[in-house]
Amino acid sequence: MSLDITGLFDALISHAQSIGHLEQVNQHEPKSAPEGLLTGAMWIQEIRPLAAASGLNATTVLVVFNVRIYKNMTSLPQDAIDPEVVAAADALMGAYSGDFTLGGEVRDVDLLGEFGQGMFARAGYVPQDGRLYRILDVSVPCVINDLWSQSP
């Protein structure tokens, strides 16, 4: 078996698009400043085997996605920037929590941190192309059972 990265991206992007907050969602970290009012971007952050969940014949894997929500810091009104970004992250995290198998693509989204850091969001700022963006990075750890075969 191999990692169905396309299926995983499709499932995660589908949820991100369905929340109704993001104008666009990219499957990569943008190389230039996002043009939309509220934009999302998604990429792989980490892939690692899970010893505690693997058996003697197959390796279970943790795939961590990063979903970044961007809002231009020059947007008006300024007081609406954080509430908009947080509302989008809240809806996104709720969508992943509500469908924690991503339609059967994964064993589960590790919401509560059974295998390390659970799903979380971290706020910050990113300068890009002379603009400053308020961001929330949502970390989405996905557990995939028996992804790789083990043989002697």
Z-matrix of the N, CA and C atoms (Angstrom, degrees):
N
C 1 1.451
C 2 1.524 1 108.29
N 3 1.312 2 116.82 1 151.18
C 4 1.458 3 120.39 2 177.53
C 5 1.529 4 109.53 3 -132.39
N 6 1.299 5 114.99 4 164.56
C 7 1.462 6 121.97 5 -177.97
C 8 1.527 7 109.99 6 -67.60
N 9 1.326 8 116.91 7 120.38
C 10 1.470 9 122.27 8 177.12
C 11 1.527 10 108.33 9 -86.55
N 12 1.319 11 115.19 10 74.91
C 13 1.466 12 119.89 11 -174.86
C 14 1.525 13 111.37 12 -64.18
N 15 1.314 14 117.54 13 -35.10
C 16 1.464 15 120.53 14 178.99
C 17 1.521 16 110.75 15 -64.76
N 18 1.325 17 116.63 16 -44.85
C 19 1.467 18 120.46 17 178.57
C 20 1.522 19 111.99 18 -63.07
N 21 1.336 20 116.73 19 -39.77
C 22 1.465 21 120.52 20 178.24
C 23 1.525 22 110.97 21 -64.85
N 24 1.332 23 116.28 22 -49.04
C 25 1.463 24 119.08 23 177.86
C 26 1.524 25 110.68 24 -58.21
N 27 1.330 26 116.85 25 -45.35
C 28 1.469 27 120.18 26 -179.34
C 29 1.526 28 111.60 27 -58.10
N 30 1.336 29 116.86 28 -44.42
C 31 1.473 30 120.60 29 -179.26
C 32 1.526 31 110.97 30 -65.51
N 33 1.328 32 117.22 31 -44.56
C 34 1.465 33 120.86 32 -179.19
C 35 1.533 34 111.57 33 -68.23
N 36 1.316 35 116.59 34 -41.99
C 37 1.474 36 121.38 35 178.86
C 38 1.524 37 110.03 36 -64.67
N 39 1.328 38 116.90 37 -41.45
C 40 1.464 39 120.84 38 179.59
C 41 1.528 40 111.04 39 -56.67
N 42 1.322 41 117.17 40 -44.64
C 43 1.463 42 120.44 41 177.74
C 44 1.529 43 110.73 42 -65.04
N 45 1.325 44 116.83 43 -42.86
C 46 1.465 45 120.49 44 -179.15
C 47 1.532 46 111.23 45 -62.50
N 48 1.323 47 116.70 46 -38.86
C 49 1.460 48 120.20 47 179.15
C 50 1.530 49 111.66 48 -73.46
N 51 1.318 50 116.93 49 -29.80
C 52 1.464 51 120.30 50 -174.74
C 53 1.528 52 113.94 51 -77.08
N 54 1.329 53 118.55 52 -15.59
C 55 1.464 54 119.47 53 -175.07
C 56 1.525 55 112.75 54 -73.57
N 57 1.352 56 116.85 55 -16.76
C 58 1.452 57 120.32 56 174.93
C 59 1.522 58 115.60 57 79.99
N 60 1.319 59 119.03 58 9.72
C 61 1.462 60 121.43 59 -179.43
C 62 1.525 61 112.82 60 -103.72
N 63 1.320 62 117.45 61 -28.21
C 64 1.466 63 121.52 62 -171.57
C 65 1.521 64 111.26 63 -99.28
N 66 1.339 65 115.33 64 132.03
C 67 1.462 66 119.58 65 178.31
C 68 1.514 67 112.07 66 -70.04
N 69 1.327 68 115.55 67 -36.67
C 70 1.459 69 120.61 68 177.74
C 71 1.519 70 108.67 69 -150.67
N 72 1.342 71 115.28 70 156.34
C 73 1.461 72 121.40 71 177.42
C 74 1.520 73 107.16 72 -134.24
N 75 1.325 74 116.35 73 118.55
C 76 1.462 75 122.29 74 179.85
C 77 1.525 76 109.97 75 -95.40
N 78 1.331 77 116.11 76 149.78
C 79 1.457 78 120.95 77 176.38
C 80 1.526 79 111.00 78 -94.55
N 81 1.300 80 116.35 79 32.57
C 82 1.463 81 121.62 80 179.24
C 83 1.525 82 108.34 81 -162.42
N 84 1.316 83 114.94 82 161.73
C 85 1.460 84 119.55 83 173.54
C 86 1.520 85 106.89 84 -76.38
N 87 1.341 86 118.30 85 123.73
C 88 1.462 87 120.16 86 -173.39
C 89 1.528 88 113.03 87 -64.03
N 90 1.330 89 114.82 88 142.75
C 91 1.468 90 121.25 89 177.96
C 92 1.519 91 111.47 90 -87.02
N 93 1.324 92 116.18 91 -17.18
C 94 1.462 93 121.22 92 177.54
C 95 1.524 94 108.57 93 -132.52
N 96 1.315 95 116.02 94 165.04
C 97 1.460 96 121.78 95 -175.06
C 98 1.527 97 111.09 96 -59.87
N 99 1.327 98 117.37 97 132.95
C 100 1.470 99 120.61 98 176.27
C 101 1.525 100 110.43 99 -61.96
N 102 1.319 101 115.78 100 139.59
C 103 1.465 102 120.59 101 -177.89
C 104 1.525 103 112.75 102 -92.67
N 105 1.323 104 117.43 103 -23.46
C 106 1.462 105 120.81 104 -175.93
C 107 1.518 106 112.72 105 -71.95
N 108 1.323 107 115.81 106 166.32
C 109 1.454 108 121.10 107 178.23
C 110 1.519 109 111.51 108 -69.74
N 111 1.314 110 116.96 109 -43.79
C 112 1.462 111 122.34 110 176.61
C 113 1.531 112 106.19 111 -137.71
N 114 1.319 113 115.62 112 114.18
C 115 1.454 114 121.87 113 -170.78
C 116 1.520 115 110.01 114 -122.08
N 117 1.325 116 116.13 115 148.06
C 118 1.457 117 121.50 116 174.73
C 119 1.515 118 110.52 117 -118.16
N 120 1.307 119 115.81 118 151.19
C 121 1.463 120 122.26 119 174.05
C 122 1.521 121 107.67 120 -141.82
N 123 1.324 122 116.14 121 146.90
C 124 1.461 123 120.67 122 -174.65
C 125 1.518 124 109.32 123 -136.00
N 126 1.327 125 115.87 124 140.54
C 127 1.456 126 121.12 125 175.07
C 128 1.521 127 109.69 126 -155.91
N 129 1.343 128 114.89 127 165.21
C 130 1.468 129 121.97 128 176.43
C 131 1.520 130 108.50 129 -76.39
N 132 1.317 131 115.91 130 133.35
C 133 1.464 132 121.11 131 178.36
C 134 1.531 133 111.11 132 -105.62
N 135 1.343 134 116.49 133 -34.71
C 136 1.470 135 119.23 134 -173.62
C 137 1.529 136 110.13 135 -160.59
N 138 1.328 137 115.94 136 144.91
C 139 1.465 138 122.68 137 171.63
C 140 1.525 139 106.25 138 -134.77
N 141 1.355 140 116.43 139 127.17
C 142 1.473 141 118.00 140 178.27
C 143 1.524 142 110.89 141 -154.87
N 144 1.342 143 115.75 142 148.03
C 145 1.461 144 120.82 143 175.94
C 146 1.523 145 110.62 144 -67.79
N 147 1.331 146 115.82 145 151.32
C 148 1.461 147 122.27 146 177.76
C 149 1.523 148 109.29 147 -115.06
N 150 1.309 149 116.34 148 101.11
C 151 1.465 150 120.93 149 -178.24
C 152 1.528 151 111.19 150 -59.72
N 153 1.317 152 117.78 151 -42.31
C 154 1.466 153 121.53 152 -175.55
C 155 1.527 154 112.90 153 -67.40
N 156 1.322 155 118.27 154 -19.05
C 157 1.462 156 121.00 155 -177.83
C 158 1.524 157 112.76 156 -109.67
N 159 1.327 158 116.78 157 -7.58
C 160 1.456 159 121.00 158 -177.79
C 161 1.521 160 110.82 159 -87.08
N 162 1.330 161 115.73 160 156.97
C 163 1.458 162 121.09 161 176.98
C 164 1.512 163 110.47 162 -106.29
N 165 1.331 164 115.47 163 -160.06
C 166 1.468 165 120.73 164 -179.34
C 167 1.524 166 112.24 165 -85.28
N 168 1.338 167 117.38 166 -15.39
C 169 1.462 168 120.95 167 -176.68
C 170 1.521 169 114.71 168 -114.66
N 171 1.328 170 116.84 169 -15.02
C 172 1.469 171 119.29 170 -175.53
C 173 1.521 172 110.50 171 -147.95
N 174 1.330 173 114.34 172 151.87
C 175 1.456 174 121.68 173 -178.54
C 176 1.523 175 110.02 174 -106.57
N 177 1.319 176 114.98 175 125.25
C 178 1.457 177 121.48 176 172.81
C 179 1.523 178 107.57 177 -87.23
N 180 1.324 179 116.46 178 143.45
C 181 1.458 180 121.53 179 -170.30
C 182 1.525 181 110.82 180 -126.86
N 183 1.335 182 115.12 181 145.91
C 184 1.458 183 122.15 182 172.41
C 185 1.521 184 108.06 183 -105.24
N 186 1.327 185 116.52 184 123.94
C 187 1.463 186 122.43 185 176.05
C 188 1.523 187 106.46 186 -116.23
N 189 1.330 188 116.12 187 117.95
C 190 1.458 189 121.19 188 -177.81
C 191 1.529 190 108.84 189 -103.67
N 192 1.330 191 115.29 190 122.94
C 193 1.458 192 121.84 191 176.35
C 194 1.518 193 109.01 192 -101.45
N 195 1.313 194 116.21 193 148.32
C 196 1.452 195 121.79 194 171.79
C 197 1.525 196 107.23 195 -111.60
N 198 1.318 197 116.43 196 127.60
C 199 1.466 198 121.80 197 175.09
C 200 1.525 199 106.29 198 -115.89
N 201 1.325 200 115.99 199 113.17
C 202 1.467 201 120.56 200 -179.00
C 203 1.529 202 109.65 201 -101.26
N 204 1.316 203 115.16 202 130.87
C 205 1.460 204 122.18 203 176.36
C 206 1.527 205 106.78 204 -107.13
N 207 1.349 206 116.47 205 124.94
C 208 1.458 207 123.27 206 -175.23
C 209 1.525 208 111.63 207 -111.95
N 210 1.333 209 116.19 208 142.02
C 211 1.467 210 121.93 209 171.27
C 212 1.527 211 107.30 210 -144.04
N 213 1.312 212 116.80 211 126.47
C 214 1.465 213 121.81 212 -179.94
C 215 1.531 214 109.81 213 -61.36
N 216 1.329 215 116.60 214 130.70
C 217 1.469 216 121.68 215 -177.70
C 218 1.529 217 113.63 216 -71.11
N 219 1.337 218 117.61 217 -10.39
C 220 1.466 219 119.32 218 176.51
C 221 1.526 220 111.79 219 -92.40
N 222 1.323 221 116.57 220 2.45
C 223 1.466 222 120.75 221 178.86
C 224 1.518 223 110.50 222 -63.31
N 225 1.314 224 114.61 223 147.31
C 226 1.465 225 120.55 224 177.96
C 227 1.519 226 109.12 225 -117.23
N 228 1.278 227 118.32 226 145.58
C 229 1.462 228 127.02 227 -4.82
C 230 1.540 229 111.18 228 -76.64
N 231 1.296 230 116.30 229 145.77
C 232 1.458 231 122.16 230 -178.18
C 233 1.532 232 112.06 231 -57.53
N 234 1.321 233 116.55 232 -37.26
C 235 1.465 234 120.46 233 -178.41
C 236 1.526 235 113.21 234 -66.75
N 237 1.332 236 117.62 235 -12.43
C 238 1.470 237 120.65 236 -179.00
C 239 1.521 238 112.67 237 -93.25
N 240 1.334 239 117.68 238 -9.73
C 241 1.471 240 120.17 239 -174.82
C 242 1.531 241 111.06 240 -62.06
N 243 1.314 242 117.66 241 -59.16
C 244 1.467 243 119.66 242 -178.53
C 245 1.530 244 112.58 243 -61.14
N 246 1.336 245 119.18 244 -45.35
C 247 1.468 246 117.59 245 178.15
C 248 1.531 247 113.72 246 -58.56
N 249 1.335 248 118.05 247 -36.84
C 250 1.470 249 120.41 248 178.55
C 251 1.525 250 111.52 249 -67.78
N 252 1.326 251 116.13 250 -44.56
C 253 1.461 252 120.56 251 -179.02
C 254 1.535 253 110.13 252 -65.75
N 255 1.324 254 116.36 253 -43.99
C 256 1.465 255 120.63 254 179.99
C 257 1.529 256 110.90 255 -66.48
N 258 1.323 257 118.04 256 -39.48
C 259 1.477 258 120.64 257 178.45
C 260 1.525 259 110.56 258 -61.61
N 261 1.330 260 116.96 259 -40.12
C 262 1.465 261 120.44 260 178.06
C 263 1.525 262 110.78 261 -65.76
N 264 1.332 263 117.15 262 -44.03
C 265 1.471 264 120.51 263 179.13
C 266 1.528 265 111.00 264 -64.61
N 267 1.307 266 116.27 265 -41.01
C 268 1.464 267 121.26 266 178.36
C 269 1.532 268 110.78 267 -60.14
N 270 1.322 269 116.56 268 -47.17
C 271 1.464 270 120.93 269 -179.99
C 272 1.530 271 110.61 270 -65.00
N 273 1.323 272 116.60 271 -40.07
C 274 1.460 273 120.48 272 179.92
C 275 1.527 274 111.19 273 -65.64
N 276 1.315 275 116.72 274 -47.10
C 277 1.464 276 120.42 275 179.68
C 278 1.534 277 110.82 276 -64.60
N 279 1.317 278 116.21 277 -35.54
C 280 1.459 279 120.13 278 175.74
C 281 1.519 280 111.96 279 -65.39
N 282 1.344 281 116.64 280 -38.38
C 283 1.468 282 120.61 281 178.43
C 284 1.521 283 110.90 282 -65.74
N 285 1.331 284 117.52 283 -43.02
C 286 1.465 285 120.38 284 179.01
C 287 1.528 286 111.19 285 -69.05
N 288 1.314 287 116.76 286 -33.94
C 289 1.463 288 120.91 287 177.76
C 290 1.531 289 110.50 288 -69.29
N 291 1.326 290 116.39 289 -38.86
C 292 1.460 291 121.54 290 -178.80
C 293 1.516 292 113.72 291 -72.04
N 294 1.329 293 117.41 292 -25.28
C 295 1.466 294 122.14 293 178.16
C 296 1.521 295 107.43 294 -128.94
N 297 1.335 296 115.52 295 63.63
C 298 1.464 297 119.50 296 -170.37
C 299 1.527 298 114.95 297 -71.89
N 300 1.332 299 118.40 298 -1.59
C 301 1.471 300 119.84 299 171.01
C 302 1.528 301 110.72 300 -102.88
N 303 1.318 302 116.72 301 1.12
C 304 1.468 303 122.89 302 -179.02
C 305 1.527 304 110.83 303 51.81
N 306 1.325 305 114.87 304 47.91
C 307 1.466 306 120.23 305 178.80
C 308 1.515 307 112.94 306 68.55
N 309 1.327 308 117.62 307 25.78
C 310 1.460 309 121.48 308 179.00
C 311 1.522 310 114.35 309 92.26
N 312 1.332 311 117.70 310 2.96
C 313 1.465 312 121.20 311 179.31
C 314 1.530 313 112.45 312 -71.27
N 315 1.339 314 116.97 313 -28.84
C 316 1.466 315 121.57 314 -177.11
C 317 1.527 316 109.72 315 -134.08
N 318 1.318 317 115.99 316 161.58
C 319 1.469 318 118.85 317 173.38
C 320 1.514 319 108.74 318 -61.88
N 321 1.329 320 115.27 319 -47.74
C 322 1.460 321 120.25 320 175.42
C 323 1.513 322 110.58 321 -170.61
N 324 1.324 323 114.31 322 157.55
C 325 1.457 324 120.80 323 164.81
C 326 1.525 325 103.95 324 -81.69
N 327 1.324 326 116.51 325 125.32
C 328 1.464 327 120.90 326 -175.82
C 329 1.535 328 109.10 327 -75.42
N 330 1.320 329 114.74 328 73.58
C 331 1.466 330 121.78 329 -173.66
C 332 1.522 331 113.48 330 -58.15
N 333 1.315 332 116.54 331 -42.23
C 334 1.465 333 121.01 332 -170.48
C 335 1.523 334 113.80 333 -106.23
N 336 1.319 335 118.45 334 4.47
C 337 1.454 336 120.79 335 173.87
C 338 1.512 337 115.85 336 84.51
N 339 1.319 338 117.32 337 39.56
C 340 1.464 339 119.82 338 176.45
C 341 1.536 340 111.25 339 -61.02
N 342 1.342 341 116.83 340 -32.25
C 343 1.470 342 121.36 341 -176.70
C 344 1.532 343 111.93 342 -119.81
N 345 1.301 344 116.98 343 40.50
C 346 1.468 345 121.37 344 -178.94
C 347 1.514 346 109.17 345 120.95
N 348 1.304 347 115.53 346 -146.13
C 349 1.469 348 120.92 347 -179.41
C 350 1.524 349 109.75 348 -67.16
N 351 1.313 350 117.29 349 125.59
C 352 1.457 351 121.73 350 176.67
C 353 1.531 352 110.08 351 -76.12
N 354 1.322 353 115.31 352 -172.79
C 355 1.462 354 120.15 353 177.76
C 356 1.525 355 108.87 354 -62.74
N 357 1.329 356 116.89 355 135.93
C 358 1.457 357 120.98 356 178.51
C 359 1.518 358 109.83 357 -155.51
N 360 1.325 359 115.80 358 166.29
C 361 1.468 360 121.95 359 174.54
C 362 1.518 361 108.52 360 -125.90
N 363 1.332 362 115.46 361 139.53
C 364 1.466 363 121.62 362 179.05
C 365 1.532 364 108.51 363 -129.10
N 366 1.316 365 115.83 364 128.07
C 367 1.465 366 121.38 365 -178.40
C 368 1.526 367 110.95 366 -87.09
N 369 1.316 368 115.39 367 157.00
C 370 1.460 369 121.22 368 177.10
C 371 1.514 370 110.76 369 -176.35
N 372 1.317 371 114.15 370 -164.78
C 373 1.463 372 122.24 371 179.29
C 374 1.517 373 108.41 372 -133.56
N 375 1.339 374 116.93 373 145.52
C 376 1.458 375 122.09 374 177.40
C 377 1.523 376 108.29 375 -133.59
N 378 1.356 377 117.71 376 121.97
C 379 1.463 378 119.84 377 172.49
C 380 1.536 379 109.07 378 -84.66
N 381 1.312 380 116.87 379 135.21
C 382 1.454 381 120.28 380 177.83
C 383 1.519 382 109.59 381 -152.71
N 384 1.318 383 115.84 382 127.35
C 385 1.473 384 122.87 383 178.90
C 386 1.528 385 111.96 384 52.93
N 387 1.316 386 117.33 385 41.90
C 388 1.462 387 121.09 386 178.07
C 389 1.515 388 114.51 387 76.80
N 390 1.310 389 117.79 388 7.14
C 391 1.463 390 122.05 389 178.27
C 392 1.529 391 108.87 390 -116.95
N 393 1.321 392 115.39 391 153.97
C 394 1.451 393 120.25 392 176.74
C 395 1.524 394 108.38 393 -111.46
N 396 1.332 395 115.83 394 132.18
C 397 1.457 396 121.83 395 -178.94
C 398 1.519 397 110.30 396 -116.41
N 399 1.320 398 115.24 397 138.17
C 400 1.456 399 121.83 398 168.77
C 401 1.518 400 105.15 399 -83.92
N 402 1.316 401 117.02 400 132.74
C 403 1.458 402 119.88 401 -177.39
C 404 1.520 403 110.84 402 -131.70
N 405 1.303 404 114.18 403 156.48
C 406 1.463 405 122.87 404 165.47
C 407 1.520 406 105.53 405 -130.29
N 408 1.321 407 116.62 406 120.01
C 409 1.456 408 121.75 407 175.01
C 410 1.519 409 108.27 408 -94.25
N 411 1.322 410 115.67 409 120.91
C 412 1.457 411 121.42 410 177.20
C 413 1.527 412 107.27 411 -101.95
N 414 1.326 413 116.27 412 119.81
C 415 1.460 414 122.07 413 177.89
C 416 1.533 415 108.31 414 -91.82
N 417 1.339 416 115.70 415 124.74
C 418 1.468 417 121.17 416 -176.52
C 419 1.534 418 108.79 417 -121.16
N 420 1.341 419 118.03 418 95.34
C 421 1.463 420 121.26 419 179.20
C 422 1.530 421 111.11 420 -82.56
N 423 1.325 422 116.82 421 123.83
C 424 1.464 423 122.60 422 -176.60
C 425 1.525 424 110.06 423 -115.46
N 426 1.323 425 116.49 424 127.94
C 427 1.462 426 122.50 425 179.18
C 428 1.526 427 108.90 426 -97.15
N 429 1.343 428 115.63 427 128.00
C 430 1.466 429 121.20 428 179.34
C 431 1.526 430 107.66 429 -120.47
N 432 1.317 431 116.19 430 115.05
C 433 1.463 432 122.20 431 -178.65
C 434 1.520 433 112.44 432 -69.73
N 435 1.328 434 116.18 433 141.15
C 436 1.462 435 124.22 434 168.72
C 437 1.522 436 113.19 435 46.02
N 438 1.318 437 116.38 436 50.23
C 439 1.472 438 120.38 437 -176.89
C 440 1.521 439 111.55 438 -74.74
N 441 1.318 440 117.15 439 -44.11
C 442 1.469 441 120.20 440 -176.02
C 443 1.526 442 110.62 441 -116.30
N 444 1.320 443 115.96 442 134.46
C 445 1.460 444 121.13 443 176.79
C 446 1.521 445 110.13 444 -74.64
N 447 1.319 446 115.30 445 146.74
C 448 1.458 447 121.30 446 173.99
C 449 1.513 448 107.95 447 -112.76
N 450 1.307 449 116.66 448 134.74
C 451 1.464 450 119.80 449 177.36
C 452 1.518 451 109.32 450 -140.70
N 453 1.315 452 116.07 451 147.57
C 454 1.462 453 119.66 452 -178.17
C 455 1.512 454 112.43 453 -72.11
